[in-house]
Amino acid sequence: MTDVIEVLIVEDDKRIAKIHQKFIEKIEGFKNIGVAFNAEEAYEWIDSFKPHLVLLDVYFPDKLGTEVLEYIKTNSPNSDIIFITAASETEILKKAFRGGVIDYLLKPLTFERFKESLETYRSKRKLLEKSTHLEEHEIKEIWASSKEMLMNEFTPKGIDAITRSKVYDYLINYPEGTTAEALGKDLGMSRSTARRYLEHLVSENKVYTDLIYGTVGRPERRYILSKS
C-alpha cells in the first residue's frame, strides 16, 4: 500500500466538488487525483487511474450513482467507495450496502464528519494491509465501525444508535413485552428516555403496543417486538 491514498471525487455539483477537494487537502495522507462531473467521466477516470477511494454521489444527469458503483466493482474491484449524497431512500441504501460501500454520508456535510469517515477508512485499510491474518479484536474493530457509522447516519436526532440497539436486544429477550418504566430500570435510564426509544422503534414498525389495565390509574402501554 502506498503512503498516500488517492481519491477520486464523482460529483455533478461543481461547488460541492470544490468543497470536498478543500476538505481532502486538510487531511494528511489523502490526495485528490481528480473530479468527474458525470458517470461517463467517472468511467474514464476509473479505467485510467484505478483510485484507492471514490467519493460518489447518487444523482447524475446521465446515470445513477448505483450504476457507477456497479461499474467500479466490475472494472476496478480494489477501489473502495464512500457515498456522499442527499439520497436517503432505503432502496439506494440497500444497493450501497450490497455493493460494499464502506460509508454513507448525508449532505449537507460538515468537515468533522468528512474527516472522521476518511480517517476511519484509513485505519481499516492499514489493518487489512498489515498482515494476512488479523486478531479477533481487530476484525471486530473493522466491522463495528462500519455498522456504527451507517446506523448513526440514519438515526434521528435524540436517538443514539448504540442505545437503540440495546433497547432492541432487550426486547428480544422479553417476547411478552415490557413497559417504559421496566425498561428504564433494567437499562439504567429514565422512564421518559426509555419511552422515547420505544416509541422510535414503534415508528420503525419494529415494535407494536398493547394496553395493560391495572386496578387503579390509567392503562399503561406495553411494548412488544413485532414478529415480522
Backbone torsions as a table, in degrees:
resi	resn	phi	psi	omega
1	MET	NA	133.9	176.7
2	THR	-73.5	159.4	-179.7
3	ASP	-67.7	-35.3	-177.5
4	VAL	-98.4	131.6	177.6
5	ILE	-91.8	119.3	-178.0
6	GLU	-85.6	129.3	-172.9
7	VAL	-120.3	130.3	172.3
8	LEU	-105.4	129.8	175.7
9	ILE	-98.1	126.9	175.9
10	VAL	-118.3	100.5	-170.6
11	GLU	-153.4	125.4	-176.2
12	ASP	-82.4	-15.2	177.6
13	ASP	-91.0	111.2	-175.1
14	LYS	-62.6	-34.0	179.8
15	ARG	-65.3	-45.9	179.4
16	ILE	-66.6	-39.7	178.7
17	ALA	-59.6	-40.2	179.4
18	LYS	-64.6	-40.4	177.7
19	ILE	-61.2	-44.5	-179.0
20	HIS	-67.4	-33.9	174.5
21	GLN	-60.7	-44.9	179.7
22	LYS	-65.9	-37.1	176.4
23	PHE	-59.5	-46.4	-177.7
24	ILE	-62.1	-39.3	-180.0
25	GLU	-60.0	-26.3	-177.5
26	LYS	-85.3	-8.6	-175.6
27	ILE	-108.6	117.9	-177.6
28	GLU	-64.1	137.8	175.6
29	GLY	94.5	0.4	179.6
30	PHE	-122.7	145.4	178.9
31	LYS	-137.5	125.8	175.6
32	ASN	-80.3	118.8	-178.1
33	ILE	-92.5	-11.1	178.9
34	GLY	165.4	175.2	179.5
35	VAL	-131.2	131.4	172.5
36	ALA	-109.1	130.4	-175.7
37	PHE	-99.2	-0.7	174.5
38	ASN	-156.8	176.1	-174.6
39	ALA	-65.1	-42.2	-178.2
40	GLU	-62.4	-41.4	176.3
41	GLU	-64.2	-38.4	178.5
42	ALA	-60.3	-42.5	179.9
43	TYR	-60.9	-40.7	179.9
44	GLU	-64.3	-44.1	178.2
45	TRP	-63.0	-44.2	-178.7
46	ILE	-61.7	-47.0	-178.1
47	ASP	-63.9	-35.7	-174.0
48	SER	-84.8	-36.5	-168.7
49	PHE	-118.0	-17.4	-179.8
50	LYS	45.4	62.0	-175.5
51	PRO	-62.4	154.6	176.3
52	HIS	-66.5	-40.9	-172.9
53	LEU	-136.7	136.9	176.7
54	VAL	-119.3	125.3	172.9
55	LEU	-95.4	110.5	-165.4
56	LEU	-118.5	127.0	171.9
57	ASP	-81.9	173.9	-178.1
58	VAL	-103.3	-40.8	-173.0
59	TYR	-103.1	121.8	176.2
60	PHE	-131.0	158.4	179.6
61	PRO	-61.4	-32.9	-173.8
62	ASP	-98.4	-31.7	-178.1
63	LYS	-152.3	172.4	172.9
64	LEU	-90.2	151.9	177.3
65	GLY	-60.1	-28.3	178.2
66	THR	-66.6	-29.9	174.7
67	GLU	-71.5	-38.7	176.2
68	VAL	-64.1	-38.6	177.2
69	LEU	-57.0	-47.3	179.5
70	GLU	-62.1	-39.8	179.3
71	TYR	-63.4	-44.8	-179.7
72	ILE	-61.6	-44.8	-177.5
73	LYS	-65.4	-28.1	178.9
74	THR	-83.0	-41.5	-170.8
75	ASN	-101.6	-16.8	176.5
76	SER	-145.2	66.5	-170.9
77	PRO	-61.5	-18.6	178.7
78	ASN	-87.7	-2.8	176.0
79	SER	-81.5	131.0	176.4
80	ASP	-93.9	157.4	-171.3
81	ILE	-133.3	134.3	170.0
82	ILE	-120.0	125.9	174.5
83	PHE	-81.4	132.8	171.0
84	ILE	-126.6	107.1	-167.3
85	THR	-157.6	164.6	173.0
86	ALA	-93.7	-3.9	-177.1
87	ALA	-74.6	121.7	179.2
88	SER	-119.6	12.5	179.3
89	GLU	-66.8	139.6	-176.7
90	THR	-64.3	-29.8	178.7
91	GLU	-63.5	-40.8	178.2
92	ILE	-65.3	-43.4	179.8
93	LEU	-61.8	-40.8	178.4
94	LYS	-61.1	-44.9	-179.7
95	LYS	-65.4	-37.5	178.2
96	ALA	-64.5	-45.6	-179.0
97	PHE	-62.5	-47.0	-179.1
98	ARG	-69.1	-24.5	-179.9
99	GLY	-86.7	1.0	175.9
100	GLY	84.5	19.1	176.8
101	VAL	-61.9	133.1	-172.5
102	ILE	-87.7	-18.5	175.5
103	ASP	-158.7	159.5	-175.7
104	TYR	-138.1	104.4	-175.5
105	LEU	-103.6	129.3	-179.7
106	LEU	-93.9	134.5	173.6
107	LYS	-78.0	152.0	-6.3
108	PRO	-70.3	147.7	-169.3
109	LEU	-117.0	131.6	175.7
110	THR	-86.1	157.9	176.9
111	PHE	-62.1	-37.8	-178.8
112	GLU	-60.0	-44.3	-179.6
113	ARG	-69.1	-39.2	177.0
114	PHE	-60.4	-49.2	-179.4
115	LYS	-62.7	-43.2	178.6
116	GLU	-57.3	-43.7	-178.1
117	SER	-65.0	-46.7	-178.5
118	LEU	-68.1	-39.2	180.0
119	GLU	-70.1	-35.1	174.9
120	THR	-64.6	-41.6	177.3
121	TYR	-60.4	-44.6	-179.8
122	ARG	-61.7	-41.5	179.5
123	SER	-62.8	-44.5	179.2
124	LYS	-65.9	-38.9	178.7
125	ARG	-61.5	-42.7	178.7
126	LYS	-63.2	-41.2	178.9
127	LEU	-61.3	-43.7	-177.0
128	LEU	-70.8	-26.7	-177.5
129	GLU	-89.4	-18.2	-170.5
130	LYS	-75.1	-23.8	-175.1
131	SER	-158.1	161.2	176.5
132	THR	-80.2	-13.9	178.0
133	HIS	-136.0	144.4	-179.9
134	LEU	-118.0	153.5	173.5
135	GLU	-74.0	160.1	-177.1
136	GLU	-59.0	-41.9	-177.8
137	HIS	-66.7	-28.5	177.5
138	GLU	-72.8	-39.0	177.1
139	ILE	-63.7	-42.7	178.6
140	LYS	-62.7	-38.6	179.8
141	GLU	-61.4	-41.5	-179.5
142	ILE	-64.6	-49.1	-174.4
143	TRP	-78.7	-35.7	-179.3
144	ALA	-64.2	-41.1	-178.4
145	SER	-64.4	-38.7	178.8
146	SER	-65.6	-44.2	-178.9
147	LYS	-64.2	-44.4	-177.7
148	GLU	-64.8	-40.4	-178.7
149	MET	-64.7	-44.5	179.8
150	LEU	-65.8	-41.0	-179.9
151	MET	-65.3	-43.2	-179.7
152	ASN	-64.7	-32.6	-177.8
153	GLU	-66.1	-29.7	-176.5
154	PHE	-113.2	22.6	177.7
155	THR	-105.8	130.1	-177.9
156	PRO	-63.6	160.7	176.5
157	LYS	-59.9	141.3	-179.9
158	GLY	88.9	-5.5	178.9
159	ILE	-120.9	116.0	178.1
160	ASP	-89.1	131.6	-174.8
161	ALA	-61.0	-39.7	-178.1
162	ILE	-68.2	-43.8	178.0
163	THR	-64.2	-39.1	177.8
164	ARG	-58.9	-42.3	179.0
165	SER	-63.4	-39.9	178.7
166	LYS	-63.3	-41.7	179.1
167	VAL	-64.3	-44.1	-179.7
168	TYR	-63.2	-44.9	178.9
169	ASP	-62.8	-36.5	177.8
170	TYR	-60.2	-45.1	-178.1
171	LEU	-65.6	-30.7	177.2
172	ILE	-60.8	-35.2	-179.3
173	ASN	-82.7	-6.1	179.1
174	TYR	-128.5	74.7	-176.7
175	PRO	-61.3	-21.5	178.4
176	GLU	-79.0	-7.8	178.4
177	GLY	95.6	174.5	-179.2
178	THR	-151.3	166.8	175.2
179	THR	-102.2	165.6	177.7
180	ALA	-62.3	-38.1	-179.4
181	GLU	-64.8	-45.7	-179.2
182	ALA	-66.2	-42.3	178.4
183	LEU	-62.0	-43.7	-179.7
184	GLY	-60.2	-43.3	179.8
185	LYS	-63.8	-43.6	-176.5
186	ASP	-71.8	-32.8	-177.1
187	LEU	-101.5	0.2	176.3
188	GLY	72.7	41.3	177.2
189	MET	-133.3	163.5	-179.3
190	SER	-70.0	161.1	179.9
191	ARG	-62.2	-38.7	-179.0
192	SER	-67.3	-38.3	177.4
193	THR	-66.5	-43.3	178.0
194	ALA	-60.1	-42.7	180.0
195	ARG	-63.6	-38.7	-179.3
196	ARG	-61.3	-43.6	-180.0
197	TYR	-70.3	-37.8	178.3
198	LEU	-65.7	-42.0	179.1
199	GLU	-67.3	-32.6	175.7
200	HIS	-62.9	-42.7	178.0
201	LEU	-65.9	-32.6	174.0
202	VAL	-62.8	-43.6	-179.7
203	SER	-63.6	-25.5	178.0
204	GLU	-88.2	0.8	-176.7
205	ASN	63.5	22.3	175.4
206	LYS	-85.8	-21.8	-174.6
207	VAL	-137.7	145.8	171.7
208	TYR	-123.0	167.2	-175.2
209	THR	-119.9	154.6	174.1
210	ASP	-138.0	158.7	-179.0
211	LEU	-102.0	135.4	176.4
212	ILE	-105.0	121.3	179.5
213	TYR	-99.7	112.9	177.8
214	GLY	-89.6	-174.7	-179.4
215	THR	-76.2	-29.7	179.5
216	VAL	-136.1	158.9	175.5
217	GLY	78.2	-175.8	-178.0
218	ARG	-77.3	155.0	176.4
219	PRO	-65.5	150.7	-177.7
220	GLU	-110.8	144.1	-179.5
221	ARG	-79.9	130.5	172.6
222	ARG	-107.1	133.5	-177.0
223	TYR	-104.0	125.4	-173.4
224	ILE	-126.9	135.9	-178.4
225	LEU	-67.1	131.2	178.0
226	SER	-69.0	145.4	-178.5
227	LYS	-79.4	-27.5	-177.5
228	SER	-88.6	NA	NA
